[in-house]
Amino acid sequence: MKKSLLALAVLGAYAGVASAQSSVTLYGTLDMAGTYVKNEGQARRLSLATNGINSSQLGFRGVEDLGGGLKAGFNLLADLAGIDSGNVGSRFFGRRSTVSLFSNAGELRLGRDYTPTFWNQTIFDAFGTNGLGSTLNVRQAYAGTRQDNSIGYFLPSNIGGVYGQLMAGAAEGGTSGDRAARYLGGRIGFAAGPFDVAFAYSQERFAAGANISGTTGVGQVLPIGVGDKQKTWNVGGSWDFGFAKLMAYYDHESLPNASEKMFTINGVIPFGQSEVHVGYDRSKLNNDNVGGFDSTVDQIKATYQYNLSKRTAMYATISRLDNKDGTRLAIIGNGGSAPVAPIPDGTSKGFQLGVRHFF
């Protein structure tokens, strides 16, 4: 009996040591807003939308210390874009689903994750590629946000301000649920004090036919055949002056018989518990496909954000998107009731009033 009790005590002590070396964290974001959108030639639309200034998500992350400077970890992020009705995205862990090994040499990450080229678009956007002010509202040649079936490597964080990553993703015979393309890409940057700049490049080779188009409303259809490639490169930067932070990026997409040039300049002006976000976006598509045409879309936007605490904020966003050359893109609030696209060359105007909470 005493030996049994001793054995249980030893096992309990061992379990306590093991649990002390690992941890799991539950975290997330809830962001909801009343949204008004009026597309030219169509009826106005009122809805309750999500992701006004941040992506609504539920996350689980954990790390285990393996000793010798080696750690293992995971990160699972669920899309809560339908929290106004209690729904989630089509994939429960569609935002991120990765497992990692960490060491002094960097991080090895496997699973579904953001692409290196997308990081520049979201980090150097004062609106975080969210809501009515997202720069992606003007994007006409969608290059993808995440990559399934990926293997990534991240540089360690202690090399004098230099950071970077590489990613390879398999198309898995054209059955990938995101984009049926083999992905190869990378990103390299430098951050020091108020300054941050980064360059990214990727190449996607499609294993199945696809049609590339804008991410909102009705855009031109850009046909992609088996074996065709989409090449992306972009460069972004920011400078924090203290009284204001200025950000910008330029993105170039190259496809068979078409190319897109997109840029944004935006900034954040903090004062007290308040922030003002302002920006201008523009996209120019050159389309040499049969039936295609060159087209331009631009957008101006502004957000006022009042931080009630470190976790909770109220905000109001206003945006106007102008179509030219026959395009019909729209500013559609994420998770909201999608309005009918505007008439060709029409405007898309919107307003959001919402609350964001981190937990």
N, C-alpha and C positions, 0 to 999 in steps of 0.2 A: 504494500500500500504506500509506504514511504517512498519507495523507488518510483512508483507511478506518479506520485505528487511531485517528486523532484524532476521527473522527465517533463511533466506538464509545465512546471515553472521554467525549465530551460527553454522549451519550445515557445512559451509566452514571451520570454525575454528576447529570443531570436526574432520573433514576429514583430516585437516593438522596435528593434533595431532596423529591420527591413522596412517597416512602414515609415520610420523617421527619415529614410533615405529617398522616399518618393512622395509625390503629392499630386493631387488632381484638383483643378479649379473649374468652377462653373461661372461663366460670365456671359454678358450679352448687351444688346442695345434694343430699345424700343423707340421708334420714331414714327409718329402719326401726324397727319395734317389735313385740315379741310382744304380742298383744292378746287379752284375754278379755272377752267380752260375754255377759251373761245377761239375756234379755228375759222378763218374767213370762209364764208359760204355755208357754214354748218351751224347747227344749234349749239348754244353754250352747254357746258357739262359741269355739274357739281358732283364731287365725290369725296370720299374719305380715302386718302392715299398714305402709303408708307414711304420711308427712305427720303424724307425731305432734305435733311442735311447729313444724315448718317445712315448706313445700311442697318436695317432691323435684322437681328440675328441672335441665335442662341449657341453658345460655344462651350466646349469641354476641352481642356488642355491639361496635360500631365507631363511630369518629368521624373525619371528615376536615375539616381546616381549609381553608376556601375563601377566606380572606382578608377583610379589611375587617370583622372581627367576625362573619362568617357561618360557620357550620359545618353539616355534614350528618352524620347518624348513623342507625343502625338498632339494633334489639333484637329478637332471636328467642329465645323461651323454650319449650323442649320439656317436656311433662308426663312425669315419670318415676314416675308413680303405680304402675307395675307392676314396679318394679325387683326385687322378690322373685322374680319369674319371668322377668325379662329383657324384659318388654314395656313399651310406652309407651302414652300415652293414645290415644283414637280419632283425634285430630289431633296430628301430630308437634309442631307449633309452636302448640298450642292455648292455652298460657298467655299468650303475647304474640307478636305479629307486627307490628312497626311500623317506619316510616321517618320521620325527623324533619329539620326545619330549625331551627337555633338562631341567635338573634341577641340583641342587647341588649334587644330588645322582647319576648323570651320564646321559646317553643317552639311550632312547628306540628307536630302528630303525626298520622299517618294509619295506619290498619290496625285490627287486633284488639287491644283493650286493656281494662283494668278500667274500670268506670263510675265517675263521680264519687261516686255515692251509696254504692257498695260500699267506697270508700276509708275513709269514716267507720266502717263496720262492722268492718273489719279492723285499722285503726290504733288504734282505741280499744277493742280487745279484747285483754286480756293474754295470750290464747291464740292470737292471730293468725288467728282463724277456721280453725284446724287441729286435727285429732285429736278425741279424745273430749271435749275441753273447749270446742270451738268454740261460740260463741253461736248460730251458724246451725243447730245441732241442734234448736232450738225454733222455728225460722221456719216459719210455716204458709202464707204467701202469697209464694212465691218470686218475687223481683223481678229476678233475673238478676245475674250476677257480672261478666261481660264483655259487650262489644258488638262485633259484626262490622261491617265496612264503615263505620268511624267516622272522623271528622275532629275533632281536638281542638286546643285552644289552652291553653297554660300560661303564667301570669304569670312574669316574671323573678323571680329569687330575692333581689334587692337592693332591695326597696321597704319596708324598715322592719318586717319580720316578717309582712307581709301575703302570703298565697299564695292561689292559686285556679286554676280550670280551667273550660273549657266543652267540651262534647262533643255532636256530632250524628252519628247513625248511621242508615243507610238499611236498610229492611226488604227492599229489592230484590224487590218483588212477592210477598213472603211466602216467599221461598226461603232466607232467612238461616238458616245452620246452627245458630245459637245461639238467638235469639228472633226470631221473624218479626214484628218490630215496629220502627217508626221511633222512634228514641231522641233525646230532647233533654234535656240536663241540665247542671248546673254545680255547682261547689263553691267556697266562699270561706272562708278561715280566717285566724287570727292566732296566731303563736307568738312568745313572748318569754321567755327564761330558762326557768323551770320550767313555764310555763303554755302550753297549746295548746288552741284551741277552733276548731271548724269547723261550718259548716252546708252541707247539700247538698239539691238538689231535682232531680227528673226526671219526665218524662212519656213514656210509651211508648204508641204508637198501633198496634194490631195489624193487619197486612195479611192475616193468616190466622187461623182459629180455633185456640184452644189451651185446655188445661186447666191451671190453676195449682194447685200443691199444695205441701206441705212438701217439704223437701229430703232427709229421711231417713225410713225406715219408711213407714207408710201414713197419709197425711193426708187431709183433706177435699178434694174436687175442686171447684175454682172455675172455672166455664165462662167463657171469653172469646170473644166473637164478632168478626167482621170489623169493624174501625172502633172497637172498644171501647178504652178507655184504662186504663192502670194508672199512678197517680200515687204518687210516693214522696218523702217528705222526712224528713230525719233531722238530728240535731245531736249532736255528741260533743265530749268534752273530757278533758283530763288535767292533773294537777298533780304534779310531782316534788318530794317533800318531802326527798329525799336518802336517808333511811332507808326510804322506801317511795314508790311511784308509784301514784296513784289514777287510774282511768280509768272512763268511763261513756259510754253513748250511748242515745238514744231514737230509734226508727224507726217511721214511720207509713206504711202501705200502704193505698191507696184503689182499689178495683175496683168494677165494676158489682155492686151488691147485697151487697157485702162490704167489710170493712176489718179491718186487723190493727194492733195496737199492741204493739210489742216494745221491751224495754229490758234493759240489762245494767249491772251495777256490778261492777268487778273491780280487781285490783291486783297489783303485783309488789313483793316484799320481798327485796332483795339483801343478802347477808352473806357476805363472803369470796368464794370461788369459787362460791357457791351462790345460787340464786334460788328463791323460793316464789311461785307464781302461784295466786291464788284468785279465785273469782267466783260470781255468781248471775245467771241469765237467766230472763226470763219473757215469754211471748207470749200475747196475748188476741185471738182471732179472732171477729168478729161477722159471721155468715153469714146473709143473708136470702134466699139462693137456695132454690128448691124442693128439699126434702129436706135442706137444710143446717141447722146448729145452731151455737150459740155454743160455743167451746171454749177451754181454757186448757192451756198446757204450761209447766213450769218445770224448771230444771236447776241443780244445784250441782256445783262441780268444783274440783280442786286439782292442781297439778303441782309436783314437786320437781325442779329442774334443777341438775346439778353440771357446771360448765364446766371441762373438763380443759385447755382452751386457748382461744384466741380463735376457733378454728375448730370444735373438737370438744366435744360435750356428751353426758352421759348424763342420762336423765330417767325419771320415773315419774309417771303421770297416773291419777287416779281420778275418776269422774264418775257422777252419778245423775240420770236424767231421769224426771219424773213426769207421766204423761198424766192428763188429767181430761176429763170430758164426752164420753167415747167416742173420743178420739183414740188413735192407735197409732204415734206417732213413736218413733224409736230412735236411740241413739248408735252409729253404725257407723263403725269405723275406716277411714279412706280407704285404698283399695287392698286392704283385707282381705276376708275371706270374709263376705259380708253375711248376718247371721242373719235368721230369720223375725221379722216385726214382733211386738211384744208384744200381748197381748189388749187389748181396749178398756179404757181407764183403767189400764192396766198400767204397771209401772215398767221402765226399761231401765238396767242398771248395767254398768259396765265398768272395766277396768284395763289400762294399757299400761306396758311397760318397754322403753325403746329407746335408740338412739344417733343423733345428728345430726352431720353433718360438712359444712362449707363448703369449697369448693375454687375 
